[in-house]
Amino acid sequence: MDARESTTEEREPEPTATRRRGRRRWAMDTRPLRRPAYRRLWGSTIVTAVGSQLTAVAVPQQIYDITGSSAWVGAASLAGLVPLIVFALWGGAIADTMDRRKLLLITNSGIAVTSLLFWLQAFAGLESVAALMLLLAVQQAFWGLNAPARNASIARLVPEDELPAAGALGSTVMQTGQVAGPLLAGALIPVIGLPELYLIDALALCVTVWAVYRLPSLPPLAGTAVRRAGVKEIAAGFRYISGHTVLLLSFLADIIAMVLGMPRALFPQLASQTYAPYGEGLALGLLFAAIPVGAVLGGLFSGTFSRARRHGWMVIGAVVAWGLAITGFGLSRSLWIAVAFLALAGVADMVSMVFRGAILLSAATDEMRGRMQGVFTVVVAGGPRLADVLHGTAGSAFGPRTAVAGGGLLVVAVMLVLAAAVPALRRYRV
């Protein structure tokens, strides 16, 4: 064999290595998982993402079994929303005053105890709607205290350039739980019964508590500690947002997309009217599953966008893409085309979520991150519920397809006008 042949053979593996590098560029960006502390936090999310959805299915199902009334199911949802909003704002302030690891230990333990109490009341056959609503309110209060500290901690566990990748990893797991959890609950209830769903969630939360226990201490940075967490500190968080335009715009972008463009309140009507020939049950299930499935796919291929540095443009583009996809959904008469548009909307929502989260963590100082995440939790929880009211009213007045398509076009128009009028978001980059 001559030297030329030898050189050729030695170079043959290069295309394979190139292909591997190419796959890493578009596949899920897993760089944050090289950080042991973040890996523990993320690993605990995998367990609880599904477990929490078991409880999310079990509570309304048990209330409906007791009352036979969907109105009571809706009332329970409101009972959980109010403490979530109140304690998310307060929890954000608390997260800026104390060791966030300690706060996560307390709140995760509280959620686990609440899930255990859910199991005890169901196992005992209590059949009390009041008890269920009280437990739900307590659980959502703990969750409101937990979420800001959890999200704010990420910026201390990974470097700034990996924040979008960390956001994509976390969001993908949560969206996967929203798909797999309800399906698993539906399969398990006939086999093991409804009470055991609560018990599985409680056991899963024990894994989370252990993972959080192994995190490093996350006290306030030297010289930035806030002495107390009261109304004054919460108000200071809102003043901070108003004084930092890019943070305000990141919240407004989510409000525009969700309030104007989240059409889930119209899914039942569309399933029973527009897509009835496909089977109402099939249509309803596909419509509700399409956006989370799209978000999961966006997360799995997050390597295509997670390294982008112009975070502001990524948010603007994602919100506009969401609006266009929702418009396409509203105009679709074919169920399968409609589902495809909703899945595209899910991908856009994942991109928006990743970069809005990265902006909140990178543009805010550490002593304000907890409060920023508290407001973020309120916006994420409240926006879709406001959309339910808006789209439900518009659907009754103009018809569901017109309401959906009109909402999508409004998202595009309002987002483009906002981006043109206020350049701070366009200019923001890491």
C-alpha angles and dihedrals in degrees: 000000000000126000093258092057091046092053091049092053092048091053096048096090091058096086089053091051089047091052090050091052089048092053090050089054095059103025122083112305104238100174093117090059088070086071107085095209094050090044090058092049092047093044091056089053091059090061099043097041090073096033094054090052090055089061091042088059097038098054098056091039092053092046091050091047090054099043106020085219129119088198090068089050089055092047090053090054089055091047088058096043098058097056090041091058095043096046095041089060092044092041090055090057092046090051088060094052105048145030104296092211090058091048090050090051092052096045097043089050089050092051090049092051090049091052089050090052089050088056093047094052092047093045090050092050093235094159094194117148090192091057091048093050092047092051090046091051091050092047093050090048090056089046090051089053092045104048100062093049092046095050095041090053093063093075089059093050102048133034120260096256090057096052094098090050091049090049091051092050093050095043093048091055093048093048091047088054090053089056101037099036098063091042090051091046091052090051095045102046095071090045107042103009134246100281092061091061088069091049092052089052091050092051091048090053090056087064089052092051090052092049092049090048088060093053119105119258112277106195123162111284116262112280095011103079118131111218099215142009110229141126091287092057092046089051089049088058092056091047088052090054092049090051094051108060097192091057092048091049092050089057092044091052091058093045091051093050097044104036096042099031113032105102101177093119088066096050095094092050093046091048092052097042118020097030099028093116089065092055121276096239094049092046094049093049093048093048093052093044098045100078095047090046090052090049091052091051089050089053094048090056095038091126087081092068112009094091094055113123100196094081094168094057090047090057093047093048093046094051092048090048089050090053093048092048092050089049090052090049091052092051095047121105094178113082093215094051089047091052090048091054091048090050090052087050088054091054090050091048090053092052092047092047093050096052097038088054091048091050091051092051098042102037096046124072118243094253089059101040095091093054092045089053090048091057089044090055091051093049093048092047098040103040098068091045091054087048090055090058095043097045093041090055094043092046091054092048102041106014127266099269093049091047092050096046092043091051092051092051090049089054091054095045097045094045093050092047091049092048091049095045098046113038097187094093093046091052098046116110137149 
